[in-house]
Each structure stands twice: as structure tokens, then as C-alpha cells.
Amino acid sequence: MSHTIRIGRWTAELYQRAIYLQKQPDPHCRDCQGNGEVAYGPGLGPFGEEPDIQPCPCWDPYRSLRIPLWRKPAPDGWPF
Ligand SMILES: [Zn+2]
């Protein structure tokens, strides 16, 4: 279970042990109109005529920044 916070083009997914930051597609992108996908010509795959859907160059869906969460040091004077 996680919570997601959006700040502009960035999303932060909050997990118990880490936070993942990821840049989202540019909402004003002329290539993908903000949905993050671009279709290239007829594909060469098994279905031949279908366009090849690729992530738009305005973002990288496989790249995120992971921030591990550690215990904070106890404040001065705490007995443990
Ligand atoms: Zn785009």
C-alpha cells in the first residue's frame, strides 16, 4: 500500500521503507499530448499493421529516484 503525491510533473510514491520520485510526461508535449506514449509507423511485430507504441522522449517511465527511509537519530537526551 502506498500513497501518491503529485507536484507539477513529479509524482512521489510513499512506501513504508522508501519514497520513489518520478518525472511524468510533459502535459504540453506536442508529440504525446501529455499521455506519455508515441505511435511509430506500422509495427514489425506479429500483428504487423499495428503501430509500435513507445514511451515519449519527454519522460522515462523506467527511471525513478529512490530515497530510502532510515531511522532518525534520537534527539539529544533520549535514553535509547
Ligand atoms: Zn511527450
PDB file of the backbone (N, CA, C, O) and the ligand in Angstrom, with CONECT records:
HET     ZN  A 101       1
ATOM      1  N   MET A   1       0.850  -1.181   0.000  1.00  0.00           N
ATOM      2  CA  MET A   1       0.000   0.000   0.000  1.00  0.00           C
ATOM      3  C   MET A   1       0.889   1.236   0.000  1.00  0.00           C
ATOM      4  O   MET A   1       1.854   1.333   0.758  1.00  0.00           O
ATOM      5  N   SER A   2       0.541   2.164  -0.861  1.00  0.00           N
ATOM      6  CA  SER A   2       1.334   3.381  -0.936  1.00  0.00           C
ATOM      7  C   SER A   2       0.412   4.577  -1.114  1.00  0.00           C
ATOM      8  O   SER A   2      -0.768   4.439  -1.437  1.00  0.00           O
ATOM      9  N   HIS A   3       0.976   5.736  -0.899  1.00  0.00           N
ATOM     10  CA  HIS A   3       0.288   6.984  -1.160  1.00  0.00           C
ATOM     11  C   HIS A   3       1.050   7.695  -2.257  1.00  0.00           C
ATOM     12  O   HIS A   3       2.275   7.597  -2.330  1.00  0.00           O
ATOM     13  N   THR A   4       0.342   8.404  -3.102  1.00  0.00           N
ATOM     14  CA  THR A   4       0.980   9.129  -4.195  1.00  0.00           C
ATOM     15  C   THR A   4       0.670  10.611  -4.065  1.00  0.00           C
ATOM     16  O   THR A   4      -0.479  11.013  -3.885  1.00  0.00           O
ATOM     17  N   ILE A   5       1.718  11.406  -4.162  1.00  0.00           N
ATOM     18  CA  ILE A   5       1.589  12.863  -4.126  1.00  0.00           C
ATOM     19  C   ILE A   5       2.063  13.384  -5.470  1.00  0.00           C
ATOM     20  O   ILE A   5       3.095  12.940  -5.973  1.00  0.00           O
ATOM     21  N   ARG A   6       1.326  14.319  -6.063  1.00  0.00           N
ATOM     22  CA  ARG A   6       1.723  14.919  -7.331  1.00  0.00           C
ATOM     23  C   ARG A   6       2.099  16.377  -7.107  1.00  0.00           C
ATOM     24  O   ARG A   6       1.370  17.146  -6.481  1.00  0.00           O
ATOM     25  N   ILE A   7       3.270  16.728  -7.644  1.00  0.00           N
ATOM     26  CA  ILE A   7       3.736  18.113  -7.585  1.00  0.00           C
ATOM     27  C   ILE A   7       4.180  18.463  -8.998  1.00  0.00           C
ATOM     28  O   ILE A   7       5.264  18.062  -9.423  1.00  0.00           O
ATOM     29  N   GLY A   8       3.354  19.206  -9.733  1.00  0.00           N
ATOM     30  CA  GLY A   8       3.671  19.529 -11.119  1.00  0.00           C
ATOM     31  C   GLY A   8       3.832  18.250 -11.924  1.00  0.00           C
ATOM     32  O   GLY A   8       2.939  17.402 -11.931  1.00  0.00           O
ATOM     33  N   ARG A   9       4.985  18.106 -12.612  1.00  0.00           N
ATOM     34  CA  ARG A   9       5.249  16.917 -13.426  1.00  0.00           C
ATOM     35  C   ARG A   9       5.789  15.763 -12.609  1.00  0.00           C
ATOM     36  O   ARG A   9       6.039  14.691 -13.161  1.00  0.00           O
ATOM     37  N   TRP A  10       5.977  15.945 -11.312  1.00  0.00           N
ATOM     38  CA  TRP A  10       6.604  14.915 -10.497  1.00  0.00           C
ATOM     39  C   TRP A  10       5.561  14.185  -9.655  1.00  0.00           C
ATOM     40  O   TRP A  10       4.605  14.786  -9.166  1.00  0.00           O
ATOM     41  N   THR A  11       5.767  12.870  -9.495  1.00  0.00           N
ATOM     42  CA  THR A  11       4.957  12.126  -8.539  1.00  0.00           C
ATOM     43  C   THR A  11       5.900  11.548  -7.493  1.00  0.00           C
ATOM     44  O   THR A  11       7.024  11.144  -7.793  1.00  0.00           O
ATOM     45  N   ALA A  12       5.417  11.521  -6.278  1.00  0.00           N
ATOM     46  CA  ALA A  12       6.157  10.900  -5.184  1.00  0.00           C
ATOM     47  C   ALA A  12       5.290   9.775  -4.643  1.00  0.00           C
ATOM     48  O   ALA A  12       4.194  10.018  -4.138  1.00  0.00           O
ATOM     49  N   GLU A  13       5.782   8.530  -4.750  1.00  0.00           N
ATOM     50  CA  GLU A  13       5.074   7.389  -4.183  1.00  0.00           C
ATOM     51  C   GLU A  13       5.708   7.086  -2.832  1.00  0.00           C
ATOM     52  O   GLU A  13       6.912   6.852  -2.728  1.00  0.00           O
ATOM     53  N   LEU A  14       4.881   7.097  -1.814  1.00  0.00           N
ATOM     54  CA  LEU A  14       5.378   6.926  -0.462  1.00  0.00           C
ATOM     55  C   LEU A  14       5.109   5.504   0.013  1.00  0.00           C
ATOM     56  O   LEU A  14       3.960   5.073   0.106  1.00  0.00           O
ATOM     57  N   TYR A  15       6.176   4.791   0.309  1.00  0.00           N
ATOM     58  CA  TYR A  15       6.083   3.446   0.866  1.00  0.00           C
ATOM     59  C   TYR A  15       6.667   3.474   2.262  1.00  0.00           C
ATOM     60  O   TYR A  15       7.234   4.476   2.699  1.00  0.00           O
ATOM     61  N   GLN A  16       6.518   2.353   2.957  1.00  0.00           N
ATOM     62  CA  GLN A  16       6.990   2.302   4.337  1.00  0.00           C
ATOM     63  C   GLN A  16       8.508   2.467   4.427  1.00  0.00           C
ATOM     64  O   GLN A  16       9.009   3.067   5.379  1.00  0.00           O
ATOM     65  N   ARG A  17       9.251   1.934   3.430  1.00  0.00           N
ATOM     66  CA  ARG A  17      10.709   1.955   3.524  1.00  0.00           C
ATOM     67  C   ARG A  17      11.390   2.879   2.536  1.00  0.00           C
ATOM     68  O   ARG A  17      12.608   3.048   2.597  1.00  0.00           O
ATOM     69  N   ALA A  18      10.635   3.486   1.622  1.00  0.00           N
ATOM     70  CA  ALA A  18      11.276   4.342   0.622  1.00  0.00           C
ATOM     71  C   ALA A  18      10.261   5.264  -0.027  1.00  0.00           C
ATOM     72  O   ALA A  18       9.053   5.035   0.033  1.00  0.00           O
ATOM     73  N   ILE A  19      10.780   6.308  -0.645  1.00  0.00           N
ATOM     74  CA  ILE A  19       9.983   7.215  -1.463  1.00  0.00           C
ATOM     75  C   ILE A  19      10.550   7.133  -2.874  1.00  0.00           C
ATOM     76  O   ILE A  19      11.766   7.186  -3.059  1.00  0.00           O
ATOM     77  N   TYR A  20       9.681   7.006  -3.863  1.00  0.00           N
ATOM     78  CA  TYR A  20      10.096   6.982  -5.261  1.00  0.00           C
ATOM     79  C   TYR A  20       9.613   8.261  -5.935  1.00  0.00           C
ATOM     80  O   TYR A  20       8.419   8.560  -5.930  1.00  0.00           O
ATOM     81  N   LEU A  21      10.545   9.011  -6.515  1.00  0.00           N
ATOM     82  CA  LEU A  21      10.205  10.222  -7.258  1.00  0.00           C
ATOM     83  C   LEU A  21      10.322   9.931  -8.743  1.00  0.00           C
ATOM     84  O   LEU A  21      11.306   9.341  -9.189  1.00  0.00           O
ATOM     85  N   GLN A  22       9.332  10.339  -9.503  1.00  0.00           N
ATOM     86  CA  GLN A  22       9.390  10.110 -10.944  1.00  0.00           C
ATOM     87  C   GLN A  22       8.798  11.292 -11.696  1.00  0.00           C
ATOM     88  O   GLN A  22       7.751  11.827 -11.330  1.00  0.00           O
ATOM     89  N   LYS A  23       9.504  11.688 -12.766  1.00  0.00           N
ATOM     90  CA  LYS A  23       9.012  12.754 -13.632  1.00  0.00           C
ATOM     91  C   LYS A  23       7.986  12.153 -14.584  1.00  0.00           C
ATOM     92  O   LYS A  23       8.218  11.095 -15.169  1.00  0.00           O
ATOM     93  N   GLN A  24       6.861  12.823 -14.736  1.00  0.00           N
ATOM     94  CA  GLN A  24       5.774  12.359 -15.598  1.00  0.00           C
ATOM     95  C   GLN A  24       5.849  13.036 -16.968  1.00  0.00           C
ATOM     96  O   GLN A  24       6.604  13.992 -17.144  1.00  0.00           O
ATOM     97  N   PRO A  25       5.065  12.543 -17.946  1.00  0.00           N
ATOM     98  CA  PRO A  25       5.087  13.168 -19.279  1.00  0.00           C
ATOM     99  C   PRO A  25       4.746  14.647 -19.205  1.00  0.00           C
ATOM    100  O   PRO A  25       3.982  15.088 -18.346  1.00  0.00           O
ATOM    101  N   ASP A  26       5.332  15.401 -20.131  1.00  0.00           N
ATOM    102  CA  ASP A  26       5.064  16.834 -20.229  1.00  0.00           C
ATOM    103  C   ASP A  26       3.632  17.038 -20.711  1.00  0.00           C
ATOM    104  O   ASP A  26       3.305  16.616 -21.821  1.00  0.00           O
ATOM    105  N   PRO A  27       2.762  17.673 -19.917  1.00  0.00           N
ATOM    106  CA  PRO A  27       1.359  17.839 -20.335  1.00  0.00           C
ATOM    107  C   PRO A  27       1.206  18.706 -21.585  1.00  0.00           C
ATOM    108  O   PRO A  27       0.157  18.684 -22.228  1.00  0.00           O
ATOM    109  N   HIS A  28       2.251  19.473 -21.933  1.00  0.00           N
ATOM    110  CA  HIS A  28       2.184  20.329 -23.124  1.00  0.00           C
ATOM    111  C   HIS A  28       3.011  19.762 -24.275  1.00  0.00           C
ATOM    112  O   HIS A  28       3.282  20.463 -25.251  1.00  0.00           O
ATOM    113  N   CYS A  29       3.416  18.486 -24.164  1.00  0.00           N
ATOM    114  CA  CYS A  29       4.252  17.859 -25.196  1.00  0.00           C
ATOM    115  C   CYS A  29       3.482  17.776 -26.520  1.00  0.00           C
ATOM    116  O   CYS A  29       2.323  17.362 -26.543  1.00  0.00           O
ATOM    117  N   ARG A  30       4.134  18.173 -27.623  1.00  0.00           N
ATOM    118  CA  ARG A  30       3.472  18.133 -28.934  1.00  0.00           C
ATOM    119  C   ARG A  30       3.461  16.724 -29.513  1.00  0.00           C
ATOM    120  O   ARG A  30       2.654  16.420 -30.391  1.00  0.00           O
ATOM    121  N   ASP A  31       4.353  15.863 -29.028  1.00  0.00           N
ATOM    122  CA  ASP A  31       4.423  14.504 -29.584  1.00  0.00           C
ATOM    123  C   ASP A  31       3.393  13.569 -28.962  1.00  0.00           C
ATOM    124  O   ASP A  31       2.796  12.752 -29.663  1.00  0.00           O
ATOM    125  N   CYS A  32       3.183  13.680 -27.667  1.00  0.00           N
ATOM    126  CA  CYS A  32       2.295  12.727 -26.989  1.00  0.00           C
ATOM    127  C   CYS A  32       1.056  13.388 -26.383  1.00  0.00           C
ATOM    128  O   CYS A  32       0.206  12.688 -25.834  1.00  0.00           O
ATOM    129  N   GLN A  33       0.931  14.692 -26.465  1.00  0.00           N
ATOM    130  CA  GLN A  33      -0.196  15.428 -25.869  1.00  0.00           C
ATOM    131  C   GLN A  33      -0.335  15.123 -24.370  1.00  0.00           C
ATOM    132  O   GLN A  33      -1.425  15.227 -23.809  1.00  0.00           O
ATOM    133  N   GLY A  34       0.765  14.753 -23.739  1.00  0.00           N
ATOM    134  CA  GLY A  34       0.760  14.555 -22.303  1.00  0.00           C
ATOM    135  C   GLY A  34       0.432  13.154 -21.835  1.00  0.00           C
ATOM    136  O   GLY A  34       0.437  12.893 -20.632  1.00  0.00           O
ATOM    137  N   ASN A  35       0.140  12.226 -22.771  1.00  0.00           N
ATOM    138  CA  ASN A  35      -0.171  10.871 -22.293  1.00  0.00           C
ATOM    139  C   ASN A  35       1.064   9.978 -22.209  1.00  0.00           C
ATOM    140  O   ASN A  35       0.970   8.854 -21.716  1.00  0.00           O
ATOM    141  N   GLY A  36       2.229  10.455 -22.681  1.00  0.00           N
ATOM    142  CA  GLY A  36       3.477   9.723 -22.496  1.00  0.00           C
ATOM    143  C   GLY A  36       3.753   8.636 -23.515  1.00  0.00           C
ATOM    144  O   GLY A  36       4.773   7.954 -23.419  1.00  0.00           O
ATOM    145  N   GLU A  37       2.856   8.452 -24.505  1.00  0.00           N
ATOM    146  CA  GLU A  37       3.056   7.388 -25.496  1.00  0.00           C
ATOM    147  C   GLU A  37       3.067   7.980 -26.896  1.00  0.00           C
ATOM    148  O   GLU A  37       2.310   8.899 -27.208  1.00  0.00           O
ATOM    149  N   VAL A  38       3.948   7.429 -27.737  1.00  0.00           N
ATOM    150  CA  VAL A  38       4.029   7.858 -29.126  1.00  0.00           C
ATOM    151  C   VAL A  38       3.917   6.613 -30.002  1.00  0.00           C
ATOM    152  O   VAL A  38       4.530   5.586 -29.713  1.00  0.00           O
ATOM    153  N   ALA A  39       3.134   6.710 -31.069  1.00  0.00           N
ATOM    154  CA  ALA A  39       2.980   5.592 -32.005  1.00  0.00           C
ATOM    155  C   ALA A  39       3.876   5.823 -33.206  1.00  0.00           C
ATOM    156  O   ALA A  39       3.817   6.879 -33.836  1.00  0.00           O
ATOM    157  N   TYR A  40       4.711   4.833 -33.526  1.00  0.00           N
ATOM    158  CA  TYR A  40       5.597   4.908 -34.683  1.00  0.00           C
ATOM    159  C   TYR A  40       5.099   3.942 -35.746  1.00  0.00           C
ATOM    160  O   TYR A  40       4.882   2.762 -35.471  1.00  0.00           O
ATOM    161  N   GLY A  41       4.921   4.442 -36.949  1.00  0.00           N
ATOM    162  CA  GLY A  41       4.613   3.661 -38.149  1.00  0.00           C
ATOM    163  C   GLY A  41       4.003   2.294 -37.925  1.00  0.00           C
ATOM    164  O   GLY A  41       3.745   1.930 -36.778  1.00  0.00           O
ATOM    165  N   PRO A  42       3.761   1.520 -38.973  1.00  0.00           N
ATOM    166  CA  PRO A  42       3.282   0.149 -38.780  1.00  0.00           C
ATOM    167  C   PRO A  42       4.347  -0.682 -38.080  1.00  0.00           C
ATOM    168  O   PRO A  42       5.515  -0.651 -38.468  1.00  0.00           O
ATOM    169  N   GLY A  43       3.961  -1.405 -37.077  1.00  0.00           N
ATOM    170  CA  GLY A  43       4.923  -2.201 -36.313  1.00  0.00           C
ATOM    171  C   GLY A  43       5.425  -3.390 -37.105  1.00  0.00           C
ATOM    172  O   GLY A  43       4.825  -3.787 -38.104  1.00  0.00           O
ATOM    173  N   LEU A  44       6.518  -3.946 -36.653  1.00  0.00           N
ATOM    174  CA  LEU A  44       7.097  -5.116 -37.302  1.00  0.00           C
ATOM    175  C   LEU A  44       6.808  -6.376 -36.507  1.00  0.00           C
ATOM    176  O   LEU A  44       7.338  -7.446 -36.807  1.00  0.00           O
ATOM    177  N   GLY A  45       5.970  -6.247 -35.498  1.00  0.00           N
ATOM    178  CA  GLY A  45       5.676  -7.379 -34.620  1.00  0.00           C
ATOM    179  C   GLY A  45       4.720  -8.366 -35.255  1.00  0.00           C
ATOM    180  O   GLY A  45       4.410  -8.256 -36.442  1.00  0.00           O
ATOM    181  N   PRO A  46       4.250  -9.325 -34.482  1.00  0.00           N
ATOM    182  CA  PRO A  46       3.384 -10.388 -35.009  1.00  0.00           C
ATOM    183  C   PRO A  46       2.049  -9.869 -35.532  1.00  0.00           C
ATOM    184  O   PRO A  46       1.388 -10.553 -36.314  1.00  0.00           O
ATOM    185  N   PHE A  47       1.642  -8.670 -35.113  1.00  0.00           N
ATOM    186  CA  PHE A  47       0.351  -8.150 -35.568  1.00  0.00           C
ATOM    187  C   PHE A  47       0.526  -7.144 -36.697  1.00  0.00           C
ATOM    188  O   PHE A  47      -0.420  -6.452 -37.074  1.00  0.00           O
ATOM    189  N   GLY A  48       1.754  -7.066 -37.241  1.00  0.00           N
ATOM    190  CA  GLY A  48       2.049  -6.340 -38.465  1.00  0.00           C
ATOM    191  C   GLY A  48       1.580  -4.908 -38.581  1.00  0.00           C
ATOM    192  O   GLY A  48       2.389  -3.983 -38.500  1.00  0.00           O
ATOM    193  N   GLU A  49       0.298  -4.710 -38.768  1.00  0.00           N
ATOM    194  CA  GLU A  49      -0.202  -3.394 -39.118  1.00  0.00           C
ATOM    195  C   GLU A  49      -0.368  -2.457 -37.926  1.00  0.00           C
ATOM    196  O   GLU A  49      -0.589  -1.259 -38.099  1.00  0.00           O
ATOM    197  N   GLU A  50      -0.262  -2.994 -36.740  1.00  0.00           N
ATOM    198  CA  GLU A  50      -0.486  -2.128 -35.579  1.00  0.00           C
ATOM    199  C   GLU A  50       0.696  -1.203 -35.366  1.00  0.00           C
ATOM    200  O   GLU A  50       1.846  -1.601 -35.549  1.00  0.00           O
ATOM    201  N   PRO A  51       0.412   0.036 -34.978  1.00  0.00           N
ATOM    202  CA  PRO A  51       1.525   0.958 -34.714  1.00  0.00           C
ATOM    203  C   PRO A  51       2.339   0.493 -33.516  1.00  0.00           C
ATOM    204  O   PRO A  51       1.830  -0.159 -32.604  1.00  0.00           O
ATOM    205  N   ASP A  52       3.598   0.842 -33.546  1.00  0.00           N
ATOM    206  CA  ASP A  52       4.512   0.490 -32.465  1.00  0.00           C
ATOM    207  C   ASP A  52       4.423   1.590 -31.404  1.00  0.00           C
ATOM    208  O   ASP A  52       4.843   2.722 -31.646  1.00  0.00           O
ATOM    209  N   ILE A  53       3.889   1.266 -30.252  1.00  0.00           N
ATOM    210  CA  ILE A  53       3.729   2.255 -29.183  1.00  0.00           C
ATOM    211  C   ILE A  53       4.984   2.266 -28.327  1.00  0.00           C
ATOM    212  O   ILE A  53       5.406   1.238 -27.797  1.00  0.00           O
ATOM    213  N   GLN A  54       5.570   3.446 -28.202  1.00  0.00           N
ATOM    214  CA  GLN A  54       6.784   3.597 -27.399  1.00  0.00           C
ATOM    215  C   GLN A  54       6.593   4.740 -26.409  1.00  0.00           C
ATOM    216  O   GLN A  54       5.774   5.631 -26.637  1.00  0.00           O
ATOM    217  N   PRO A  55       7.345   4.716 -25.310  1.00  0.00           N
ATOM    218  CA  PRO A  55       7.293   5.868 -24.405  1.00  0.00           C
ATOM    219  C   PRO A  55       7.796   7.117 -25.132  1.00  0.00           C
ATOM    220  O   PRO A  55       8.731   7.044 -25.928  1.00  0.00           O
ATOM    221  N   CYS A  56       7.180   8.242 -24.857  1.00  0.00           N
ATOM    222  CA  CYS A  56       7.587   9.507 -25.471  1.00  0.00           C
ATOM    223  C   CYS A  56       8.936   9.952 -24.897  1.00  0.00           C
ATOM    224  O   CYS A  56       9.200   9.743 -23.713  1.00  0.00           O
ATOM    225  N   PRO A  57       9.795  10.567 -25.727  1.00  0.00           N
ATOM    226  CA  PRO A  57      11.092  11.052 -25.222  1.00  0.00           C
ATOM    227  C   PRO A  57      10.985  12.126 -24.137  1.00  0.00           C
ATOM    228  O   PRO A  57      11.989  12.454 -23.504  1.00  0.00           O
ATOM    229  N   CYS A  58       9.776  12.684 -23.907  1.00  0.00           N
ATOM    230  CA  CYS A  58       9.670  13.747 -22.904  1.00  0.00           C
ATOM    231  C   CYS A  58       9.720  13.208 -21.474  1.00  0.00           C
ATOM    232  O   CYS A  58       9.727  13.989 -20.522  1.00  0.00           O
ATOM    233  N   TRP A  59       9.755  11.868 -21.310  1.00  0.00           N
ATOM    234  CA  TRP A  59       9.886  11.291 -19.968  1.00  0.00           C
ATOM    235  C   TRP A  59      10.450   9.883 -20.105  1.00  0.00           C
ATOM    236  O   TRP A  59      10.542   9.351 -21.212  1.00  0.00           O
ATOM    237  N   ASP A  60      10.825   9.286 -18.991  1.00  0.00           N
ATOM    238  CA  ASP A  60      11.335   7.917 -18.981  1.00  0.00           C
ATOM    239  C   ASP A  60      10.561   7.130 -17.928  1.00  0.00           C
ATOM    240  O   ASP A  60      10.793   7.286 -16.729  1.00  0.00           O
ATOM    241  N   PRO A  61       9.624   6.268 -18.394  1.00  0.00           N
ATOM    242  CA  PRO A  61       8.789   5.549 -17.428  1.00  0.00           C
ATOM    243  C   PRO A  61       9.572   4.547 -16.588  1.00  0.00           C
ATOM    244  O   PRO A  61       9.064   4.061 -15.577  1.00  0.00           O
ATOM    245  N   TYR A  62      10.814   4.229 -16.995  1.00  0.00           N
ATOM    246  CA  TYR A  62      11.595   3.231 -16.264  1.00  0.00           C
ATOM    247  C   TYR A  62      12.610   3.858 -15.315  1.00  0.00           C
ATOM    248  O   TYR A  62      13.402   3.159 -14.683  1.00  0.00           O
ATOM    249  N   ARG A  63      12.574   5.183 -15.224  1.00  0.00           N
ATOM    250  CA  ARG A  63      13.579   5.854 -14.398  1.00  0.00           C
ATOM    251  C   ARG A  63      12.895   6.560 -13.233  1.00  0.00           C
ATOM    252  O   ARG A  63      11.977   7.357 -13.426  1.00  0.00           O
ATOM    253  N   SER A  64      13.348   6.262 -12.042  1.00  0.00           N
ATOM    254  CA  SER A  64      12.832   6.969 -10.870  1.00  0.00           C
ATOM    255  C   SER A  64      13.961   7.118  -9.867  1.00  0.00           C
ATOM    256  O   SER A  64      14.982   6.435  -9.942  1.00  0.00           O
ATOM    257  N   LEU A  65      13.754   8.011  -8.945  1.00  0.00           N
ATOM    258  CA  LEU A  65      14.728   8.237  -7.888  1.00  0.00           C
ATOM    259  C   LEU A  65      14.181   7.610  -6.620  1.00  0.00           C
ATOM    260  O   LEU A  65      13.089   7.955  -6.169  1.00  0.00           O
ATOM    261  N   ARG A  66      14.953   6.677  -6.037  1.00  0.00           N
ATOM    262  CA  ARG A  66      14.525   6.004  -4.819  1.00  0.00           C
ATOM    263  C   ARG A  66      15.232   6.625  -3.633  1.00  0.00           C
ATOM    264  O   ARG A  66      16.460   6.714  -3.599  1.00  0.00           O
ATOM    265  N   ILE A  67      14.448   7.050  -2.664  1.00  0.00           N
ATOM    266  CA  ILE A  67      15.010   7.625  -1.446  1.00  0.00           C
ATOM    267  C   ILE A  67      14.691   6.668  -0.305  1.00  0.00           C
ATOM    268  O   ILE A  67      13.545   6.591   0.136  1.00  0.00           O
ATOM    269  N   PRO A  68      15.696   5.936   0.177  1.00  0.00           N
ATOM    270  CA  PRO A  68      15.421   5.011   1.281  1.00  0.00           C
ATOM    271  C   PRO A  68      15.136   5.770   2.572  1.00  0.00           C
ATOM    272  O   PRO A  68      15.707   6.833   2.817  1.00  0.00           O
ATOM    273  N   LEU A  69      14.270   5.228   3.376  1.00  0.00           N
ATOM    274  CA  LEU A  69      13.933   5.865   4.646  1.00  0.00           C
ATOM    275  C   LEU A  69      14.611   5.096   5.773  1.00  0.00           C
ATOM    276  O   LEU A  69      14.467   3.879   5.889  1.00  0.00           O
ATOM    277  N   TRP A  70      15.346   5.822   6.593  1.00  0.00           N
ATOM    278  CA  TRP A  70      16.055   5.215   7.712  1.00  0.00           C
ATOM    279  C   TRP A  70      15.529   5.810   9.001  1.00  0.00           C
ATOM    280  O   TRP A  70      14.829   6.823   9.008  1.00  0.00           O
ATOM    281  N   ARG A  71      15.883   5.158  10.079  1.00  0.00           N
ATOM    282  CA  ARG A  71      15.524   5.703  11.394  1.00  0.00           C
ATOM    283  C   ARG A  71      16.266   7.013  11.615  1.00  0.00           C
ATOM    284  O   ARG A  71      17.449   7.133  11.297  1.00  0.00           O
ATOM    285  N   LYS A  72      15.558   7.986  12.162  1.00  0.00           N
ATOM    286  CA  LYS A  72      16.227   9.234  12.535  1.00  0.00           C
ATOM    287  C   LYS A  72      17.013   9.006  13.814  1.00  0.00           C
ATOM    288  O   LYS A  72      16.585   8.231  14.670  1.00  0.00           O
ATOM    289  N   PRO A  73      18.156   9.666  13.960  1.00  0.00           N
ATOM    290  CA  PRO A  73      18.855   9.573  15.244  1.00  0.00           C
ATOM    291  C   PRO A  73      17.947  10.144  16.344  1.00  0.00           C
ATOM    292  O   PRO A  73      17.214  11.109  16.128  1.00  0.00           O
ATOM    293  N   ALA A  74      18.016   9.525  17.518  1.00  0.00           N
ATOM    294  CA  ALA A  74      17.206  10.008  18.636  1.00  0.00           C
ATOM    295  C   ALA A  74      17.666  11.405  19.040  1.00  0.00           C
ATOM    296  O   ALA A  74      18.864  11.688  19.022  1.00  0.00           O
ATOM    297  N   PRO A  75      16.749  12.266  19.396  1.00  0.00           N
ATOM    298  CA  PRO A  75      17.151  13.607  19.872  1.00  0.00           C
ATOM    299  C   PRO A  75      18.048  13.496  21.105  1.00  0.00           C
ATOM    300  O   PRO A  75      17.973  12.518  21.849  1.00  0.00           O
ATOM    301  N   ASP A  76      18.897  14.508  21.316  1.00  0.00           N
ATOM    302  CA  ASP A  76      19.799  14.513  22.477  1.00  0.00           C
ATOM    303  C   ASP A  76      18.980  14.338  23.762  1.00  0.00           C
ATOM    304  O   ASP A  76      17.909  14.921  23.929  1.00  0.00           O
ATOM    305  N   GLY A  77      19.519  13.527  24.643  1.00  0.00           N
ATOM    306  CA  GLY A  77      18.884  13.362  25.937  1.00  0.00           C
ATOM    307  C   GLY A  77      17.935  12.177  26.001  1.00  0.00           C
ATOM    308  O   GLY A  77      17.478  11.806  27.082  1.00  0.00           O
ATOM    309  N   TRP A  78      17.628  11.569  24.835  1.00  0.00           N
ATOM    310  CA  TRP A  78      16.747  10.407  24.880  1.00  0.00           C
ATOM    311  C   TRP A  78      17.543   9.210  25.388  1.00  0.00           C
ATOM    312  O   TRP A  78      18.709   9.033  25.035  1.00  0.00           O
ATOM    313  N   PRO A  79      16.911   8.399  26.209  1.00  0.00           N
ATOM    314  CA  PRO A  79      17.661   7.290  26.815  1.00  0.00           C
ATOM    315  C   PRO A  79      17.874   6.120  25.870  1.00  0.00           C
ATOM    316  O   PRO A  79      18.556   5.173  26.263  1.00  0.00           O
ATOM    317  N   PHE A  80      17.345   6.114  24.656  1.00  0.00           N
ATOM    318  CA  PHE A  80      17.551   4.970  23.777  1.00  0.00           C
ATOM    319  C   PHE A  80      17.850   5.432  22.368  1.00  0.00           C
ATOM    320  O   PHE A  80      18.054   4.607  21.477  1.00  0.00           O
TER     321      PHE A  80
HETATM  322 ZN    ZN A 101       5.684  13.595 -24.721  1.00  0.00          ZN2+
END
